[in-house]
């Protein structure tokens, strides 16, 4: 499991460690790790041109000490302070002693630029002085962010103004949520975590499943299993106008580990033509998926399924007019799977605010509706109660195609029927869904995504 911790938690761990170390030792550890990553990116350090954009805090100190290490290896290192009157004194002295220079303007040429402007405590985007330096980064230079791209909120990934876009981010001690959640994640590039010896608590703010975690959660039949013991998932989806949604939801469900898939709705003929193994009509189920392609005016069907004492996944058209009181009164698990527009409607806010603040939005949805929530998007998030929010680390931009969400709903519903909890079903389904997209390549059609799910399942289990 990859874990990310809040700024408050990281700061507390840093203070506790610094109290036990000689003064400056923690910064030297960070600088050594930063310099090593920069050297690896350059390949040949001697003769390379490195620019340090230096802020007034410890983040700037990390950059200066790292620059000094690289200057001692023969790199030409130039530091450009954001505020010449507020520069880390020890780091500046070390850089100068190693042969580095300090200038008031960004050089026109550089092989590598180190963003040491703001640390993890920065909020609200770059101020004008910092933004002016970033605008002058030489074209073609590789940008390396120190701990976090400046202008990105470390706790949420929000970008409230100008911000650095890095090719690589070197983060110290722990991942920060803003490195894993868009829009911040898209600014971070490849993230390297440098271990500086922090003693972090067991409960992170955000976590991301890895192959081994998924393999441990996936339902595997035993010798005594039959289709009913493995679970039956019901699919209430599709309409005369959108029969394909039913077909795709069933496709995802058939590959999700449940023993059988039961379909109810007006698209039975289309479903059977593609998947003759599907059960048709009412009957016993261990979980329901309702909403994909349902169309308008079928809220009564959603309410009927929510009244049953089995897990229910609600997606797409099923999310319209959700009654928070009804969901909070349910005793069986509920999993809501909105995209940003649907989440905005559920919260009564503009869509842009959800996309800009995904972490806050998924937490508010969970609190308001008392349900597990899978918020789809460039960073898919799964939240439930007060525990860590799960960030899905798989996927590609090819997933932005019609019907891919229907496949995801069916897959997650099948995992619910097989016995996984709402958060586990949602996060495992999102992981396999994204992995299947990677394996299938692109351009990608939704039915190809469903066909790629078995390969994704095997890939995750191989570790």
C-alpha positions in Angstrom: 0.0 0.0 0.0 1.3 3.4 -0.9 0.5 5.9 1.8 0.4 9.7 1.9 0.3 11.9 5.0 -1.0 15.4 5.8 1.4 18.4 6.2 0.5 18.5 9.9 1.5 14.8 10.4 4.7 15.2 8.4 5.7 18.4 10.3 5.2 16.7 13.6 7.3 13.7 12.6 10.0 16.1 11.4 10.1 18.0 14.7 10.3 14.8 16.7 13.2 13.5 14.5 15.1 16.9 14.5 15.0 16.9 18.3 17.1 13.7 18.2 19.6 14.7 15.4 22.4 17.2 15.2 21.4 20.5 13.9 21.0 20.5 10.1 21.3 16.7 9.8 17.7 16.3 8.5 18.2 18.9 5.8 21.5 17.2 4.7 19.7 13.9 4.3 17.1 15.6 2.1 19.7 17.4 0.1 21.7 14.2 -0.5 18.6 12.4 -1.8 17.7 15.4 -4.0 21.2 15.6 -5.4 21.3 11.9 -6.2 18.0 12.0 -8.2 19.2 15.1 -10.1 22.5 13.4 -10.9 20.7 10.4 -12.2 18.5 12.5 -14.5 21.6 14.3 -15.9 23.6 11.2 -16.4 26.8 13.2 -16.7 27.0 15.8 -13.9 30.3 17.4 -14.9 29.8 20.3 -17.2 26.0 20.3 -16.9 24.1 23.6 -16.3 21.8 23.7 -13.3 19.5 26.5 -12.1 18.1 26.6 -8.6 15.0 28.6 -8.0 15.3 29.4 -4.3 12.6 30.4 -1.9 13.1 31.8 1.6 12.3 28.6 3.6 13.8 25.2 4.2 12.7 24.1 0.8 15.2 26.6 -0.6 17.8 25.4 1.8 17.3 21.8 0.5 17.9 23.1 -3.1 21.0 25.1 -2.1 22.7 22.2 -0.3 21.8 19.8 -3.2 23.2 22.4 -5.6 26.5 22.5 -3.6 26.8 18.7 -3.9 26.3 18.9 -7.6 28.7 21.9 -8.0 31.4 19.8 -6.2 31.0 17.2 -9.0 31.7 19.8 -11.7 28.2 21.1 -12.5 27.8 24.8 -13.2 25.2 25.8 -10.6 23.4 29.1 -10.5 21.0 30.0 -7.7 18.2 32.6 -8.3 16.6 33.7 -5.1 12.9 34.7 -5.1 13.8 37.3 -2.3 17.5 38.0 -2.1 17.1 39.3 1.5 15.6 36.0 2.7 17.8 33.1 1.7 18.8 30.1 3.8 22.2 31.3 5.0 23.9 27.9 5.5 22.8 26.6 2.1 23.9 29.8 0.4 27.3 29.6 2.0 27.7 26.0 1.0 26.8 26.7 -2.6 29.3 29.5 -2.9 32.0 27.5 -1.2 31.5 24.8 -3.8 31.8 27.2 -6.7 28.2 28.0 -7.3 26.9 31.4 -8.3 24.0 33.6 -7.3 22.2 35.8 -9.8 19.1 37.9 -9.8 17.8 36.6 -13.2 17.1 33.1 -14.6 19.8 32.1 -17.1 18.6 31.5 -20.7 20.0 28.0 -20.8 19.9 25.2 -18.4 19.9 21.4 -18.5 18.0 21.1 -15.2 16.0 23.5 -13.1 15.4 22.8 -9.4 12.1 24.2 -8.0 12.9 25.1 -4.4 10.5 28.1 -4.2 7.8 26.9 -1.8 7.6 24.0 0.6 4.7 21.8 1.7 3.2 24.6 3.7 2.5 26.8 0.7 -1.1 27.7 -0.1 -2.9 29.5 -2.8 -0.7 29.3 -5.8 2.5 31.2 -6.6 2.9 34.8 -5.6 3.9 37.3 -8.4 7.7 37.2 -7.6 7.8 33.4 -7.7 5.5 33.2 -10.8 7.9 35.6 -12.6 10.8 33.2 -12.0 8.8 30.2 -13.2 7.8 31.9 -16.4 11.5 32.3 -17.2 12.4 28.6 -16.9 14.4 27.9 -20.1 12.6 25.8 -22.7 13.8 22.2 -22.8 15.1 22.2 -19.2 14.1 19.2 -17.0 12.3 20.6 -14.0 12.7 18.9 -10.6 10.5 19.9 -7.8 11.7 19.8 -4.2 9.2 17.9 -2.0 6.2 19.3 -4.0 5.7 21.5 -7.1 5.5 25.1 -5.9 1.9 26.3 -6.1 0.3 22.9 -5.4 -1.5 22.4 -2.1 0.2 19.5 -0.4 -2.9 18.3 1.5 -5.4 18.4 -1.3 -3.7 18.6 -4.7 -5.6 21.9 -5.4 -3.9 24.5 -7.7 -5.4 27.9 -6.9 -3.2 29.9 -9.2 0.1 29.8 -11.1 2.1 26.7 -10.3 5.2 24.7 -11.3 4.8 21.8 -13.7 7.7 19.4 -12.9 9.0 16.4 -14.8 10.2 14.9 -11.5 9.3 15.5 -7.9 11.6 14.4 -5.1 9.6 14.2 -1.9 11.0 13.6 1.5 9.9 11.1 4.2 6.4 10.5 2.9 4.1 11.0 -0.1 1.8 14.0 0.3 -1.8 13.8 -0.8 -1.3 16.6 -3.4 1.2 14.4 -5.2 -1.3 11.7 -5.8 -4.5 13.7 -6.5 -5.2 15.9 -9.5 -4.8 18.6 -10.5 -1.6 18.5 -8.3 -0.6 15.0 -9.4 -0.5 16.1 -13.1 2.0 18.8 -12.1 4.3 16.4 -10.1 5.6 14.2 -12.9 7.4 11.1 -11.7 7.6 11.1 -7.9 10.7 9.8 -6.0 10.3 9.4 -2.3 13.5 9.9 -0.3 13.6 8.1 3.1 14.9 10.6 5.7 14.0 8.5 8.7 10.6 9.9 9.7 8.5 7.8 12.2 5.0 8.2 10.7 1.8 7.0 12.3 -0.1 4.0 10.9 -3.1 6.0 9.7 -2.4 8.1 6.6 -4.7 10.7 5.0 -4.6 9.0 1.6 -3.6 5.5 0.4 -3.2 3.8 -2.9 -3.6 0.1 -3.5 -0.7 -1.8 -5.2 -0.8 -5.1 -7.0 -0.3 -7.2 -3.8 -3.2 -5.4 -2.1 -5.5 -6.0 -4.9 -4.5 -9.7 -5.2 -5.3 -10.1 -1.5 -8.8 -8.7 -1.9 -9.9 -10.4 -5.1 -12.4 -13.2 -4.5 -11.1 -16.6 -5.5 -13.4 -19.6 -5.7 -12.7 -22.7 -3.6 -13.4 -26.4 -4.4 -16.7 -26.1 -2.6 -17.9 -23.0 -4.4 -20.9 -22.9 -6.6 -22.4 -19.9 -8.5 -24.6 -18.9 -5.6 -21.9 -19.1 -2.9 -19.8 -17.0 -5.1 -22.5 -14.4 -5.3 -25.1 -13.2 -7.8 -25.1 -9.6 -8.9 -28.3 -8.0 -10.3 -28.0 -5.4 -13.0 -30.8 -2.9 -13.4 -29.6 -0.8 -16.3 -30.3 0.2 -19.9 -33.4 1.5 -21.7 -34.8 1.6 -25.2 -32.6 4.6 -25.9 -29.5 3.2 -24.2 -29.4 -0.6 -24.5 -25.6 -0.5 -24.8 -25.3 0.6 -21.2 -26.9 -2.6 -20.0 -24.7 -4.7 -22.2 -21.5 -3.0 -21.0 -22.5 -3.1 -17.3 -23.2 -6.9 -17.7 -19.8 -7.3 -19.4 -18.0 -5.7 -16.5 -20.1 -7.8 -14.0 -19.4 -11.1 -15.7 -15.6 -10.5 -15.2 -15.9 -9.4 -11.6 -15.7 -12.6 -9.7 -19.3 -13.2 -8.8 -20.9 -16.6 -9.7 -23.7 -15.2 -11.9 -25.1 -12.0 -13.3 -28.9 -11.4 -13.3 -30.3 -8.7 -15.6 -33.7 -6.9 -15.2 -34.7 -4.2 -17.7 -35.8 -3.4 -21.2 -32.5 -4.4 -22.9 -32.7 -8.2 -22.2 -32.6 -9.1 -25.8 -29.5 -7.1 -26.5 -27.8 -8.5 -23.3 -28.6 -12.1 -24.2 -27.5 -11.7 -27.7 -24.0 -10.7 -26.4 -23.8 -12.7 -23.2 -26.1 -15.8 -23.2 -24.8 -16.8 -19.7 -26.8 -13.9 -18.2 -29.8 -14.8 -16.0 -32.9 -12.7 -17.1 -35.6 -11.5 -14.8 -36.2 -11.1 -11.1 -34.6 -13.4 -8.6 -32.3 -13.7 -5.6 -29.2 -11.5 -5.7 -26.4 -10.6 -3.3 -25.9 -7.1 -4.7 -27.5 -4.7 -7.2 -26.1 -2.3 -9.7 -28.6 0.3 -10.8 -28.5 3.4 -13.0 -26.3 3.0 -16.1 -28.4 4.1 -19.1 -31.6 4.0 -17.1 -33.0 7.2 -18.6 -35.4 9.6 -16.9 -38.5 8.9 -14.9 -37.4 5.6 -13.4 -36.6 6.8 -9.9 -39.1 4.3 -8.5 -37.0 1.4 -9.6 -34.0 2.9 -7.8 -36.0 3.4 -4.6 -37.3 -0.2 -4.8 -33.8 -1.6 -5.0 -32.5 0.7 -2.2 -35.3 -0.7 0.0 -33.8 -4.2 -0.3 -31.3 -5.4 2.4 -28.4 -6.1 0.1 -25.5 -3.9 -1.1 -26.5 -1.5 -3.9 -24.2 0.4 -6.3 -25.9 3.5 -7.7 -24.5 5.1 -10.9 -25.3 7.5 -13.7 -29.1 8.1 -14.1 -29.7 6.4 -10.8 -28.0 9.2 -8.9 -30.6 11.8 -9.9 -32.6 13.1 -7.0 -30.8 11.0 -4.4 -32.4 11.4 -1.0 -29.6 11.6 1.6 -32.0 10.5 4.4 -32.9 7.3 2.6 -29.3 6.4 2.0 -28.3 7.2 5.5 -31.1 5.0 6.9 -29.9 1.9 4.9 -28.3 -0.9 6.9 -26.8 -2.6 3.9 -23.8 -1.0 2.1 -24.3 1.6 -0.6 -21.7 2.6 -3.1 -22.2 5.8 -5.2 -20.1 6.2 -8.4 -20.6 9.7 -9.7 -18.3 11.6 -12.2 -17.6 15.2 -11.5 -20.8 16.6 -13.0 -23.0 14.1 -11.1 -21.0 14.8 -7.9 -21.6 18.6 -8.4 -25.3 18.0 -8.7 -25.4 15.9 -5.6 -23.5 18.6 -3.6 -25.3 21.5 -5.2 -22.0 23.2 -6.4 -20.5 24.0 -9.8 -18.7 21.2 -11.6 -15.5 23.2 -11.7 -15.3 23.3 -7.9 -15.4 19.4 -7.8 -12.7 19.1 -10.4 -10.5 21.6 -8.6 -11.0 20.1 -5.1 -11.6 16.4 -5.7 -10.5 15.3 -2.2 -12.8 17.7 -0.4 -15.7 16.8 -2.7 -15.5 13.0 -2.1 -15.3 13.5 1.6 -18.3 15.8 1.6 -20.3 13.3 -0.5 -19.5 10.5 2.0 -20.5 12.6 4.9 -23.7 13.9 3.4 -25.0 10.5 2.1 -23.5 8.1 4.6 -22.3 5.9 1.8 -19.1 4.8 0.2 -18.3 7.0 -2.8 -16.2 6.4 -5.9 -15.6 9.7 -7.5 -14.6 9.1 -11.1 -12.2 11.3 -13.1 -8.5 11.9 -13.9 -7.8 10.8 -10.3 -10.5 8.4 -9.1 -11.0 8.6 -5.4 -12.9 6.2 -3.1 -14.0 7.3 0.4 -16.0 5.9 3.2 -16.5 7.2 6.7 -13.5 8.8 8.4 -10.8 6.4 7.1 -8.1 7.2 4.5 -9.3 8.1 1.1 -8.1 5.7 -1.5 -6.5 7.1 -4.7 -6.5 4.9 -7.8 -3.0 4.7 -9.3 -3.9 3.0 -12.5 -5.6 4.2 -15.7 -4.9 6.1 -18.9 -6.5 9.1 -20.7 -8.1 6.5 -23.1 -10.6 5.7 -20.4 -12.4 8.9 -21.3 -14.7 7.1 -23.7 -18.4 6.3 -23.8 -19.4 3.3 -21.8 -16.2 2.8 -19.7 -18.1 3.9 -16.6 -20.8 1.3 -17.3 -18.1 -1.4 -17.3 -16.7 -0.1 -14.0 -20.1 -0.2 -12.4 -20.7 -3.8 -13.4 -17.3 -4.8 -12.2 -17.6 -3.1 -8.8 -21.1 -4.5 -8.3 -19.9 -8.0 -9.0 -17.2 -7.6 -6.3 -19.9 -6.4 -3.9 -21.9 -9.5 -4.6 -18.8 -11.6 -4.0 -18.5 -10.2 -0.5 -16.2 -7.2 -0.7 -17.1 -4.1 1.3 -18.1 -0.9 -0.6 -14.7 0.8 -0.3 -12.8 -2.4 -1.2 -15.2 -3.2 -4.2 -14.9 0.3 -5.5 -11.1 0.7 -5.2 -10.3 -2.8 -6.5 -12.7 -2.3 -9.4 -11.1 1.1 -10.2 -7.6 -0.5 -10.1 -8.5 -3.4 -12.4 -10.4 -1.0 -14.7 -7.4 1.3 -15.1 -5.0 -1.6 -15.4 -7.1 -3.2 -18.1 -7.1 0.1 -20.0 -3.3 0.2 -19.9 -3.0 -3.4 -21.2 -5.5 -2.8 -24.0 -3.8 0.4 -25.2 -5.7 2.9 -27.3 -7.7 4.2 -28.9 -10.0 2.2 -26.6 -13.6 1.1 -26.9 -15.5 0.2 -23.8 -16.2 -3.4 -24.8 -12.5 -3.8 -25.4 -11.9 -2.6 -21.8 -14.2 -5.4 -20.5 -12.4 -8.0 -22.6 -9.1 -6.9 -21.1 -10.2 -7.3 -17.5 -9.2 -11.0 -17.2 -5.6 -10.1 -18.2 -5.6 -7.2 -15.7 -6.8 -9.6 -13.0 -4.0 -12.0 -13.8 -1.4 -9.2 -13.9 -2.4 -8.0 -10.5 -2.2 -11.5 -9.0 1.2 -12.0 -10.4 2.4 -9.0 -8.5 
